[in-house]
């Protein structure tokens, strides 16, 4: 029996040791299930962490510079507490019918008094076909008969809206082509195209060709009337019934294109009394283009070398000369590069924050030389060669075959001091942290002991100390000893930096050290609007958000609480879900999202402050 107990104790200790070695703070990560076109809130049973609320501060940040994640939706807010509240963290699907899943990259921060622990993890989103939608497609689909053609009208035959019209709900539809980038290969127009009569000296067979030439010339016009009788529509927000009567059509502009394009719409059901949004829904309306072929995969660009030459320790930008791709149907600006096999040493990074590795990037970032390779901080006497594998995704999620880029790291022959590793600093608002050797490393071939670092710029929201005193100049040994410390000034800021001049007496260089600051909830809400309410004797009036509104810089406005500290002298404050309900007297508090249902009932006179 004692042997069995001892074995169990050893097993428990091994499990604990293994979990600590993995370094994970995740307790539960079940992911999220969301109906397509709709939204869902993250619940405690979906995501939990092994971090006691009373012990350490803990924040979760949504990584937004990874375009391979959050492809068909968004998780908000960008930063939230590990012990998040119900209905605080929400995923909104954009209505895309193509993908059945999405992934969100999250970065977890655990802040102790002396250290910051980080962990990266994915939250999987499973997208489910809803049982019933407000937006219903069909029975007739939108079709374009030929390239540069115009589709049939969006009306009740192609689209319908199903909701309870007996409730006090206003239905509106919004189309924003510039925000959604849809449609990709066409535009929305209103009106009927005018038909051109043939001239007497032209054969009838010549008219369609002339018409097509005129159509192609009209393609370049995207700001005014592109054809006689047609008007361009880029952004509109109208009543749902009016949307189906406005005569909206799809005009094809850009062959070659896939055989399907999409129109993105958003529907809002708004309470007519309180102006609260009762429900929102997104949808992509498919447009079928006849004689077009299905979407094709992207391919590597013919002119790229797929070779990157790098100097030892030096952060080197990746250009379109070393890596590029093209797609006959998707503009290059919409292509996404996914790193399927990262380099065995070093990492690919974005220059907006070169301290963190990335797994994906856009073609625009590549073209603007914002993607770079950070070599490892180890020194070698011979040239090293690595391989990195990429795949390219187009706008409609088709992927290319693997693309290999060869990275060659040259040996460096210089006596100048260089930064070999720079991971930046992360801390909670108001905290202080040492700049350690794990985060900031410097090398010098001839004499590292004489290397000095001087602060020349930055420190906009904090200060540096060395051994507790003012930090202006320090040595590499000070970094290794952990006596160089950054102190945040506790302001509501999220970024800071330090620019060091690093010199050894003969050579000098400048280097930027970034600092990431996570906010904490330490600021009280502030009042935005407080409008006087005038009532006639015996009248009941609704307090709307335009009359009484507050906001908070550190947390969601949905959780602001209004405390009634002085009751009205000649009336009462009631909470009434609808005008027919008698209402409940409010004597203590009400939430910010509720004042739209709060009424003030006046007696002989009323005064609101």
C-alpha positions as CSV (number, residue, x, y, z in Angstrom):
1,X,0.0,0.0,0.0
2,X,2.8,2.4,0.9
3,X,4.5,1.5,-2.4
4,X,1.3,2.3,-4.4
5,X,1.0,5.7,-2.6
6,X,4.6,6.5,-3.3
7,X,4.1,5.6,-7.0
8,X,1.1,7.8,-7.2
9,X,3.0,10.7,-5.6
10,X,5.8,10.2,-8.1
11,X,3.4,10.2,-11.0
12,X,1.7,13.4,-9.8
13,X,5.1,15.0,-9.4
14,X,6.1,13.9,-12.9
15,X,2.8,15.3,-14.4
16,X,3.3,18.6,-12.6
17,X,6.9,18.8,-13.7
18,X,6.0,18.0,-17.3
19,X,3.2,20.7,-17.3
20,X,5.6,23.3,-15.8
21,X,8.2,22.4,-18.4
22,X,5.7,23.0,-21.1
23,X,5.1,26.3,-19.6
24,X,1.4,26.5,-20.5
25,X,-1.1,28.6,-18.5
26,X,-4.1,27.2,-20.4
27,X,-6.6,25.1,-18.4
28,X,-9.4,24.9,-21.0
29,X,-9.4,25.8,-24.7
30,X,-12.5,24.3,-26.3
31,X,-12.7,26.9,-29.0
32,X,-15.9,28.7,-30.1
33,X,-18.9,27.8,-32.2
34,X,-20.4,30.6,-34.3
35,X,-23.3,30.6,-36.7
36,X,-22.3,31.9,-40.1
37,X,-23.1,35.5,-40.6
38,X,-23.8,36.0,-36.9
39,X,-21.8,36.6,-33.7
40,X,-21.1,34.7,-30.4
41,X,-19.6,35.6,-27.0
42,X,-16.7,33.8,-25.5
43,X,-17.8,32.0,-22.3
44,X,-15.8,30.9,-19.3
45,X,-16.3,27.2,-20.2
46,X,-14.7,27.9,-23.6
47,X,-11.4,29.4,-22.4
48,X,-9.9,29.2,-18.9
49,X,-6.4,29.9,-17.5
50,X,-4.4,28.4,-14.6
51,X,-3.8,31.9,-13.1
52,X,-5.5,32.8,-9.8
53,X,-7.3,36.1,-10.1
54,X,-6.1,37.3,-6.7
55,X,-2.4,36.5,-7.3
56,X,-1.2,38.0,-10.6
57,X,-2.5,40.3,-13.2
58,X,-3.3,38.6,-16.5
59,X,-4.1,39.9,-19.9
60,X,-5.0,38.4,-23.3
61,X,-4.1,40.2,-26.5
62,X,-5.5,39.5,-30.0
63,X,-2.7,39.4,-32.5
64,X,-3.8,41.6,-35.4
65,X,-0.8,41.5,-37.7
66,X,-1.3,37.9,-38.8
67,X,-3.5,37.9,-41.9
68,X,-3.7,34.1,-42.0
69,X,-5.8,34.4,-38.8
70,X,-9.2,36.0,-38.4
71,X,-9.8,35.5,-42.1
72,X,-13.6,35.7,-42.0
73,X,-14.3,37.4,-38.7
74,X,-13.0,39.5,-35.8
75,X,-12.6,39.0,-32.1
76,X,-13.0,42.1,-29.9
77,X,-11.8,43.8,-27.8
78,X,-8.2,43.5,-28.8
79,X,-7.0,43.3,-25.2
80,X,-9.1,41.8,-22.4
81,X,-8.6,40.3,-18.9
82,X,-8.0,36.6,-18.5
83,X,-11.0,36.5,-16.1
84,X,-13.3,38.2,-18.7
85,X,-16.9,39.0,-18.0
86,X,-19.9,37.4,-19.8
87,X,-20.8,39.1,-23.0
88,X,-17.5,40.9,-23.1
89,X,-15.4,39.1,-25.7
90,X,-17.3,38.7,-29.0
91,X,-16.5,37.1,-32.3
92,X,-18.4,38.5,-35.3
93,X,-18.5,36.5,-38.6
94,X,-18.5,38.5,-41.8
95,X,-20.9,36.2,-43.7
96,X,-18.3,34.4,-45.9
97,X,-19.9,31.1,-47.1
98,X,-16.6,29.5,-48.2
99,X,-14.7,28.6,-45.0
100,X,-16.1,26.4,-42.2
101,X,-13.6,27.4,-39.6
102,X,-11.4,30.3,-38.5
103,X,-8.4,30.7,-36.2
104,X,-7.5,33.5,-33.8
105,X,-4.0,34.0,-32.6
106,X,-3.8,35.1,-29.0
107,X,-0.9,36.2,-26.8
108,X,-1.3,35.7,-23.0
109,X,0.6,37.9,-20.6
110,X,1.0,37.0,-16.9
111,X,2.5,39.8,-14.8
112,X,4.1,39.2,-11.5
113,X,5.8,41.8,-9.4
114,X,9.1,41.0,-10.9
115,X,8.6,39.1,-14.2
116,X,6.4,39.0,-17.3
117,X,5.4,35.6,-18.8
118,X,4.0,35.3,-22.3
119,X,2.4,32.4,-24.1
120,X,1.0,32.2,-27.7
121,X,-2.0,30.0,-28.5
122,X,-4.7,29.6,-31.1
123,X,-8.5,29.8,-30.4
124,X,-10.3,27.7,-33.0
125,X,-13.6,28.9,-34.3
126,X,-16.0,26.4,-35.9
127,X,-18.5,28.0,-38.3
128,X,-21.9,26.4,-38.4
129,X,-24.7,26.7,-40.9
130,X,-27.6,28.4,-39.1
131,X,-31.0,26.8,-38.9
132,X,-32.8,30.0,-39.9
133,X,-31.3,33.3,-41.0
134,X,-32.9,36.8,-41.3
135,X,-31.1,37.0,-44.7
136,X,-32.3,34.4,-47.1
137,X,-30.9,33.9,-50.6
138,X,-32.9,32.8,-53.6
139,X,-34.8,31.3,-55.2
140,X,-33.3,33.1,-58.2
141,X,-29.5,33.8,-58.2
142,X,-27.6,36.8,-59.5
143,X,-26.0,36.0,-62.9
144,X,-23.9,38.0,-65.3
145,X,-24.4,36.7,-68.9
146,X,-20.9,37.6,-70.2
147,X,-17.7,39.5,-69.3
148,X,-18.3,43.2,-68.7
149,X,-22.0,42.4,-68.5
150,X,-24.6,43.4,-65.9
151,X,-26.6,41.1,-63.7
152,X,-30.3,40.9,-63.0
153,X,-31.7,43.2,-60.3
154,X,-31.4,42.4,-56.6
155,X,-35.1,42.0,-55.6
156,X,-37.4,39.7,-53.7
157,X,-36.6,36.9,-56.2
158,X,-32.9,36.8,-55.2
159,X,-33.1,38.0,-51.6
160,X,-35.5,38.2,-48.7
161,X,-35.5,39.3,-45.0
162,X,-37.4,37.3,-42.5
163,X,-38.1,38.8,-39.0
164,X,-41.0,39.6,-36.7
165,X,-42.4,42.8,-38.2
166,X,-44.9,43.1,-35.3
167,X,-42.1,44.2,-32.9
168,X,-40.8,47.7,-32.8
169,X,-37.8,46.9,-35.0
170,X,-36.4,48.9,-37.9
171,X,-34.6,46.8,-40.5
172,X,-31.7,48.4,-42.4
173,X,-29.2,47.0,-44.9
174,X,-25.7,48.4,-45.3
175,X,-23.4,47.9,-48.3
176,X,-19.8,49.1,-48.0
177,X,-17.6,48.0,-50.9
178,X,-14.5,49.9,-49.8
179,X,-14.5,48.3,-46.3
180,X,-15.2,44.7,-47.4
181,X,-13.3,44.9,-50.7
182,X,-16.3,43.1,-52.2
183,X,-17.1,42.7,-55.0
184,X,-13.5,42.0,-56.2
185,X,-14.1,41.9,-59.9
186,X,-17.1,44.2,-60.4
187,X,-19.1,47.1,-59.0
188,X,-22.6,47.9,-57.9
189,X,-24.7,50.1,-60.1
190,X,-28.3,51.4,-60.3
191,X,-30.4,51.9,-63.4
192,X,-31.0,50.5,-66.8
193,X,-28.2,50.6,-69.5
194,X,-29.2,52.7,-72.5
195,X,-29.2,50.7,-75.8
196,X,-27.3,52.2,-78.7
197,X,-29.2,52.1,-82.0
198,X,-27.0,51.0,-85.0
199,X,-26.1,53.5,-87.6
200,X,-27.5,53.0,-91.1
201,X,-24.1,52.3,-92.7
202,X,-23.1,49.6,-90.1
203,X,-24.0,45.9,-90.4
204,X,-26.0,44.5,-87.6
205,X,-23.3,42.0,-86.7
206,X,-20.9,44.9,-85.9
207,X,-23.0,46.3,-83.1
208,X,-22.2,43.8,-80.4
209,X,-18.5,44.3,-81.0
210,X,-18.8,48.1,-80.9
211,X,-20.8,47.8,-77.8
212,X,-18.2,45.7,-76.1
213,X,-15.4,48.1,-77.0
214,X,-17.5,50.9,-75.5
215,X,-18.1,48.8,-72.4
216,X,-14.3,48.2,-72.0
217,X,-13.7,51.9,-72.3
218,X,-16.3,52.6,-69.7
219,X,-14.6,50.2,-67.2
220,X,-12.0,52.9,-66.4
221,X,-14.7,55.1,-65.0
222,X,-15.3,54.2,-61.4
223,X,-16.3,57.5,-59.9
224,X,-19.2,58.7,-62.0
225,X,-21.6,57.2,-64.5
226,X,-19.7,54.5,-66.2
227,X,-22.4,53.8,-68.8
228,X,-25.3,55.8,-70.0
229,X,-28.2,55.2,-67.6
230,X,-26.1,53.6,-64.9
231,X,-25.0,55.1,-61.6
232,X,-22.2,53.8,-59.4
233,X,-23.0,52.7,-55.8
234,X,-20.1,52.3,-53.3
235,X,-21.7,52.8,-49.9
236,X,-25.4,52.8,-49.0
237,X,-27.5,52.2,-45.9
238,X,-31.2,52.0,-46.6
239,X,-34.4,50.4,-45.2
240,X,-34.6,46.6,-46.0
241,X,-37.7,47.0,-48.1
242,X,-36.2,49.9,-50.0
243,X,-33.0,47.9,-50.6
244,X,-35.0,45.4,-52.6
245,X,-36.7,48.1,-54.7
246,X,-33.7,50.4,-55.5
247,X,-32.8,48.3,-58.6
248,X,-29.2,47.4,-57.5
249,X,-27.2,45.4,-60.1
250,X,-23.7,43.9,-60.3
251,X,-21.5,45.1,-63.2
252,X,-18.6,42.9,-64.2
253,X,-15.3,44.8,-64.8
254,X,-12.2,42.7,-64.5
255,X,-11.7,39.5,-66.6
256,X,-10.2,37.1,-66.2
257,X,-12.0,36.4,-63.0
258,X,-13.4,33.4,-61.1
259,X,-16.9,32.2,-62.0
260,X,-18.2,33.5,-58.7
261,X,-17.9,37.0,-57.1
262,X,-19.7,38.2,-54.0
263,X,-21.6,41.3,-52.6
264,X,-21.2,41.7,-48.9
265,X,-24.1,43.2,-46.9
266,X,-24.9,43.8,-43.2
267,X,-28.4,43.8,-41.8
268,X,-29.3,45.5,-38.5
269,X,-32.5,45.2,-36.6
270,X,-32.8,48.3,-34.4
271,X,-35.2,49.0,-31.6
272,X,-37.2,52.0,-32.8
273,X,-37.6,53.3,-29.2
274,X,-34.2,52.9,-27.7
275,X,-32.1,52.8,-30.9
276,X,-30.4,49.7,-29.6
277,X,-29.3,47.2,-32.2
278,X,-31.4,44.1,-31.4
279,X,-29.6,41.8,-33.9
280,X,-27.1,42.0,-36.7
281,X,-26.4,39.6,-39.5
282,X,-23.8,39.5,-42.3
283,X,-24.1,37.8,-45.7
284,X,-22.2,37.4,-48.9
285,X,-24.5,37.4,-52.0
286,X,-23.0,35.2,-54.7
287,X,-22.9,36.5,-58.3
288,X,-22.3,33.9,-61.0
289,X,-20.3,34.9,-64.1
290,X,-21.1,32.8,-67.2
291,X,-18.2,31.5,-69.3
292,X,-15.7,32.2,-66.5
293,X,-13.5,29.4,-65.1
294,X,-13.4,28.4,-61.4
295,X,-10.9,30.2,-59.1
296,X,-7.2,29.1,-59.8
297,X,-4.4,28.8,-57.4
298,X,-1.6,31.5,-57.1
299,X,1.8,30.8,-58.5
300,X,5.4,31.9,-57.8
301,X,6.4,35.0,-59.7
302,X,8.8,34.2,-62.6
303,X,11.2,37.1,-62.0
304,X,12.0,36.3,-58.3
305,X,15.3,34.7,-57.3
306,X,14.0,33.0,-54.1
307,X,17.4,33.6,-52.5
308,X,18.1,35.9,-49.6
309,X,21.7,36.9,-48.6
310,X,22.0,37.9,-44.9
311,X,24.9,39.2,-42.8
312,X,25.5,37.7,-39.4
313,X,23.2,39.2,-36.7
314,X,21.8,41.8,-39.1
315,X,18.0,42.1,-39.5
316,X,17.6,41.9,-43.3
317,X,14.4,42.9,-45.2
318,X,12.8,40.4,-47.5
319,X,11.9,42.0,-50.9
320,X,9.9,40.9,-53.9
321,X,13.2,40.2,-55.7
322,X,13.7,37.3,-53.3
323,X,10.0,36.2,-52.9
324,X,7.0,37.1,-55.0
325,X,3.8,35.5,-56.3
326,X,1.1,36.3,-58.8
327,X,-2.5,35.3,-59.5
328,X,-4.4,36.0,-62.7
329,X,-7.7,36.5,-60.8
330,X,-6.6,38.2,-57.5
331,X,-4.8,41.6,-57.4
332,X,-1.4,41.2,-55.8
333,X,-2.4,43.5,-53.0
334,X,-4.8,40.9,-51.7
335,X,-2.4,38.0,-51.7
336,X,-1.4,36.5,-48.3
337,X,1.9,34.6,-47.7
338,X,1.8,31.9,-45.1
339,X,5.0,30.5,-43.6
340,X,4.4,26.7,-43.6
341,X,8.0,25.8,-42.5
342,X,9.9,28.5,-40.6
343,X,13.7,28.8,-40.6
344,X,15.4,26.3,-38.2
345,X,17.2,29.3,-36.6
346,X,16.2,32.9,-36.4
347,X,12.8,34.0,-37.4
348,X,10.7,36.0,-40.0
349,X,9.3,39.2,-38.5
350,X,7.4,42.4,-39.3
351,X,9.3,45.6,-38.9
352,X,6.4,47.3,-37.0
353,X,7.6,45.1,-34.1
354,X,10.8,43.2,-35.0
355,X,11.0,41.5,-31.6
356,X,8.2,39.0,-32.4
357,X,8.2,36.3,-35.0
358,X,5.3,36.1,-37.5
359,X,3.8,33.2,-39.4
360,X,2.1,35.2,-42.2
361,X,2.1,38.5,-44.0
362,X,0.5,40.4,-46.9
363,X,1.9,41.1,-50.3
364,X,1.6,44.8,-49.5
365,X,3.9,44.5,-46.5
366,X,6.4,42.5,-48.6
367,X,6.3,45.1,-51.3
368,X,6.8,48.0,-48.8
369,X,9.8,46.2,-47.4
370,X,8.2,45.6,-44.0
371,X,9.0,41.9,-43.7
372,X,12.5,40.9,-42.6
373,X,14.6,37.9,-41.4
374,X,16.3,38.1,-38.0
375,X,19.3,35.8,-38.0
376,X,20.2,33.8,-34.9
377,X,22.3,35.3,-32.2
378,X,25.0,32.6,-32.4
379,X,28.3,33.3,-34.2
380,X,29.8,30.9,-36.8
381,X,33.0,31.0,-38.8
382,X,31.4,29.4,-41.9
383,X,28.5,30.4,-44.1
384,X,25.2,28.9,-43.0
385,X,22.3,28.0,-45.3
386,X,18.6,27.6,-44.3
387,X,15.4,26.9,-46.2
388,X,12.0,28.5,-45.5
389,X,8.8,27.3,-47.1
390,X,5.9,29.5,-48.0
391,X,2.5,29.1,-49.5
392,X,0.3,31.9,-51.0
393,X,-3.4,32.3,-50.5
394,X,-5.6,34.4,-52.8
395,X,-8.7,36.4,-51.8
396,X,-11.0,33.4,-52.1
397,X,-8.7,31.2,-50.0
398,X,-7.1,29.1,-52.8
399,X,-3.5,28.2,-51.9
400,X,-0.4,27.8,-54.1
401,X,2.0,24.8,-54.1
402,X,4.9,25.2,-51.6
403,X,7.4,27.9,-52.4
404,X,11.0,27.5,-51.1
405,X,13.3,30.4,-50.3
406,X,17.0,29.8,-49.5
407,X,18.6,32.0,-46.9
408,X,22.3,32.2,-46.8
409,X,24.0,33.9,-43.7
410,X,27.5,35.3,-44.4
411,X,30.1,35.5,-41.7
412,X,30.9,39.1,-40.6
413,X,34.4,40.5,-40.3
414,X,34.1,43.7,-38.3
415,X,35.2,45.0,-35.0
416,X,32.1,47.3,-34.6
417,X,29.6,46.5,-31.8
418,X,26.4,45.0,-33.0
419,X,23.0,44.0,-31.5
420,X,22.7,40.3,-32.0
421,X,19.3,39.8,-30.2
422,X,16.5,42.3,-29.5
423,X,13.2,40.9,-28.1
424,X,12.0,44.1,-26.5
425,X,10.2,44.5,-23.2
426,X,6.6,43.8,-22.1
427,X,5.1,45.0,-18.9
428,X,1.8,46.1,-17.3
429,X,0.9,49.7,-17.1
430,X,2.7,51.3,-14.1
431,X,5.2,48.4,-13.6
432,X,9.0,48.3,-13.9
433,X,11.1,45.6,-15.5
434,X,14.8,45.0,-15.9
435,X,16.3,44.8,-19.4
436,X,17.9,41.4,-19.3
437,X,20.5,39.6,-21.4
438,X,17.7,37.2,-22.7
439,X,16.0,40.3,-24.2
440,X,18.9,42.4,-25.4
441,X,22.3,41.1,-26.5
442,X,25.3,42.9,-27.9
443,X,28.5,41.4,-29.5
444,X,31.9,43.0,-30.2
445,X,34.8,41.1,-31.7
446,X,37.8,42.8,-30.1
447,X,36.7,44.1,-26.7
448,X,33.2,43.8,-25.3
449,X,34.2,45.3,-22.0
450,X,34.7,48.8,-23.4
451,X,31.3,48.9,-25.1
452,X,29.0,51.6,-23.7
453,X,25.3,52.3,-24.3
454,X,23.9,55.8,-24.1
455,X,20.2,56.8,-24.2
456,X,19.7,59.3,-27.1
457,X,16.0,59.1,-27.8
458,X,12.7,57.7,-26.7
459,X,11.5,57.1,-23.1
460,X,8.3,59.1,-23.8
461,X,6.3,57.4,-21.1
462,X,8.9,56.1,-18.6
463,X,12.5,56.3,-17.4
464,X,15.7,54.1,-17.1
465,X,17.6,53.5,-13.9
466,X,20.9,51.7,-13.4
467,X,21.3,50.2,-9.9
468,X,18.5,52.4,-8.7
469,X,20.0,55.7,-9.9
470,X,19.4,57.7,-13.1
471,X,20.3,55.7,-16.1
472,X,22.1,57.6,-18.8
473,X,25.1,55.3,-19.7
474,X,25.8,51.7,-18.9
475,X,27.8,48.7,-20.0
476,X,27.1,45.2,-21.4
477,X,27.9,43.8,-18.0
478,X,25.2,45.9,-16.4
479,X,22.7,44.3,-18.8
480,X,23.9,40.8,-17.9
481,X,23.6,41.7,-14.2
482,X,20.0,42.9,-14.7
483,X,20.6,46.3,-13.1
484,X,19.3,48.3,-16.0
485,X,15.6,48.9,-15.4
486,X,12.7,50.5,-17.2
487,X,10.0,52.2,-15.1
488,X,6.6,53.1,-16.7
489,X,5.0,56.3,-15.6
490,X,1.6,54.7,-15.2
491,X,0.0,56.8,-18.0
492,X,-2.6,55.4,-20.3
493,X,-0.2,54.4,-23.0
494,X,0.5,51.2,-24.9
495,X,3.9,51.8,-26.6
496,X,7.3,53.2,-25.6
497,X,10.9,52.8,-26.9
498,X,14.5,53.6,-26.2
499,X,17.1,54.5,-28.8
500,X,20.6,53.6,-27.7
501,X,23.9,54.8,-29.2
502,X,26.3,51.8,-28.9
503,X,30.0,52.6,-29.2
504,X,33.4,51.0,-28.3
505,X,35.6,54.1,-28.6
506,X,36.1,53.7,-32.4
507,X,32.9,52.5,-33.9
508,X,29.3,53.6,-33.1
509,X,25.8,52.5,-34.1
510,X,22.2,53.4,-33.1
511,X,19.5,50.8,-32.2
512,X,15.9,51.0,-31.2
513,X,14.6,48.9,-28.2
514,X,10.8,48.6,-28.3
515,X,8.6,48.5,-25.1
516,X,5.0,47.0,-25.2
517,X,2.7,48.2,-22.3
518,X,-0.5,46.4,-21.5
519,X,-3.3,48.5,-20.0
520,X,-4.9,48.0,-16.6
521,X,-8.3,49.1,-15.4
522,X,-7.3,52.0,-13.1
523,X,-9.2,55.0,-14.6
524,X,-12.8,55.8,-13.6
525,X,-15.5,56.3,-16.2
526,X,-16.1,59.8,-17.4
527,X,-19.4,61.5,-18.5
528,X,-19.8,62.3,-22.2
529,X,-23.3,63.6,-22.4
530,X,-25.7,64.9,-19.7
531,X,-28.7,66.7,-21.4
532,X,-31.5,68.3,-19.3
533,X,-34.8,66.6,-19.7
534,X,-38.0,68.7,-19.8
535,X,-41.4,67.1,-19.1
536,X,-44.9,68.3,-18.9
537,X,-46.8,67.5,-15.7
538,X,-47.8,63.9,-15.5
539,X,-45.7,63.0,-18.6
540,X,-43.3,60.0,-18.9
541,X,-40.2,60.4,-20.9
542,X,-37.5,57.9,-22.1
543,X,-33.9,58.5,-21.2
544,X,-31.9,57.8,-24.4
545,X,-28.2,57.3,-24.8
546,X,-27.9,60.7,-26.5
547,X,-29.1,62.3,-23.2
548,X,-27.0,60.4,-20.7
549,X,-23.8,58.7,-21.9
550,X,-20.5,57.7,-20.3
551,X,-17.3,56.0,-21.4
552,X,-14.3,54.2,-19.9
553,X,-10.8,54.1,-21.3
554,X,-9.7,50.8,-19.7
555,X,-12.8,48.6,-20.2
556,X,-15.9,48.0,-22.2
557,X,-18.6,50.7,-21.9
558,X,-21.2,47.9,-21.6
559,X,-20.3,47.4,-17.9
560,X,-20.5,51.0,-16.7
561,X,-22.9,51.2,-13.8
562,X,-24.9,54.4,-13.0
563,X,-25.5,54.7,-9.3
564,X,-28.6,56.8,-8.4
565,X,-27.3,58.7,-5.4
566,X,-30.3,61.2,-5.1
567,X,-33.8,60.2,-6.0
568,X,-36.1,62.6,-7.9
569,X,-38.2,64.9,-5.7
570,X,-41.4,64.9,-7.6
571,X,-41.3,61.7,-9.8
572,X,-39.7,58.3,-10.0
573,X,-37.3,56.5,-12.3
574,X,-38.8,53.3,-13.9
575,X,-37.3,50.6,-16.0
576,X,-39.9,49.7,-18.7
577,X,-39.1,47.2,-21.4
578,X,-42.0,48.5,-23.5
579,X,-44.6,51.3,-23.2
580,X,-47.3,48.8,-22.3
581,X,-45.5,47.5,-19.2
582,X,-46.0,49.2,-15.9
583,X,-42.3,49.4,-15.1
584,X,-40.1,48.7,-12.1
585,X,-39.0,51.4,-9.7
586,X,-35.2,52.0,-9.8
587,X,-33.6,53.1,-6.5
588,X,-30.1,51.8,-6.6
589,X,-28.1,51.3,-9.9
590,X,-28.6,50.6,-13.6
591,X,-26.2,49.6,-16.2
592,X,-25.0,51.7,-19.1
593,X,-26.6,49.4,-21.7
594,X,-30.0,49.7,-19.8
595,X,-30.7,53.5,-19.5
596,X,-32.3,53.3,-22.9
597,X,-35.1,51.5,-21.1
598,X,-35.2,53.8,-18.1
599,X,-38.1,56.3,-17.9
600,X,-38.6,59.3,-15.7
601,X,-42.2,59.9,-14.6
602,X,-42.9,63.5,-13.6
603,X,-45.4,64.6,-10.9
604,X,-46.2,68.3,-10.5
605,X,-42.7,69.2,-11.7
606,X,-39.5,67.5,-12.6
607,X,-35.8,68.3,-12.6
608,X,-33.0,66.1,-13.9
609,X,-29.3,66.9,-13.1
